[in-house]
Amino acid sequence: MSLLDKMLGFGRNAHYDRGIRLFDHGLYEEAVAEFDLARKARGGREDKFTDRLAEFYAAESYAHLGHAALKLEQWERAETFFARALEINPHYPDLHFYFALSVRALGRFQEARNAIKRALDINPKFAKAHFYLGLISYQLGSREVGLSSLEHALELEPGFRTEVFEAAMRLDRAGDHEGALKSFEQVSLTEVDDILFHYRLGDDLARRGMFVESAAEYEKALVLNPNYADIRNHLGGALAAGGRTREAIAEFRHALRINPQFVDAMVNLAVELRDCGETAEAAELFAQAAALEPDNAIARANLASLTARRAA
């Protein structure tokens, strides 16, 4: 077995291995069952990393199932799947956003607005979340608040400023709020979902070791909207895996400028800096990550190692 396989958890847990194979074939419900079994079958400290990977892929599986349910307008199933993903990864703004879409479709507007706000607490530059916050506020009768959020979304993502949006604004000024809302709804569907397509394609390519192609897909997504911390972090990972260390460091730093509390990007940046010999900054970042996420084994182990090295 290769070192890379060991690092990725293969060979440590039969349920995890089966889960990955099912995940790669798009069999997400079967995959999540295996990942759940993998987490229950932990055999000791050496399994903690595999356990974390199993959690990550379980959340990804639930997210895939949620997106499929949204496409089929199966709102209750979508809500369930995104809620389960959030139980594992509560710090992912996209998951809060899609949970909000699900419950909004079920008529639970205030709950949807709260979920959108949680997404924006994590990533204040999440343009589509600002757009939907505006949409929901407008729908609930908070017209001025809604319009302010919609305009802020356009500042972050000019692609929302379409002819349909301008028509919606004319309807609003004419007092036809119901007609304006319908037009705003159309704008929300005209998106920017190419971002998600390129993002997920990039993930698929990265899993297959095609890091140059993966980086290219992440870059296509970022052309559409440069303010996605998650995509910046994934791009950094693909660049690092392809040996483009300094470019990777720049992407991890960019992700942290967008979301300063993004622990995964913080740890990834620290690892690259450590490997470049920049141990002082790396130790500081590992310490920040451990403070934000005390059960982060990678941050804690690296912080202890660097501290011991400096004391020796």
Secondary structure, DSSP 8 states (H G I E B T S, - for coil): --HHHHHTTTTT-HHHHHHHHHHHTT-HHHHHHHHHHHHHT--SGGGHHHHHHHHHHHHHHHHHHHHHHHHTT-HHHHHHHHHHHHHH-TT-HHHHHHHHHHHHHTT-HHHHHHHHHHHHHH-TT-HHHHHHHHHHHHHTT-HHHHHHHHHHHHHH-GGG--HHHHHHHHHHHTT-HHHHHHHHHHHHHSS-HHHHHHHHHHHHHHHTT-HHHHHHHHHHHHHH-TT-HHHHHHHHHHHHHTT-HHHHHHHHHHHHHH-TT-HHHHHHHHHHHHHTT-HHHHHHHHHHHHHH-TT-HHHHHHHHHHHHHHH-
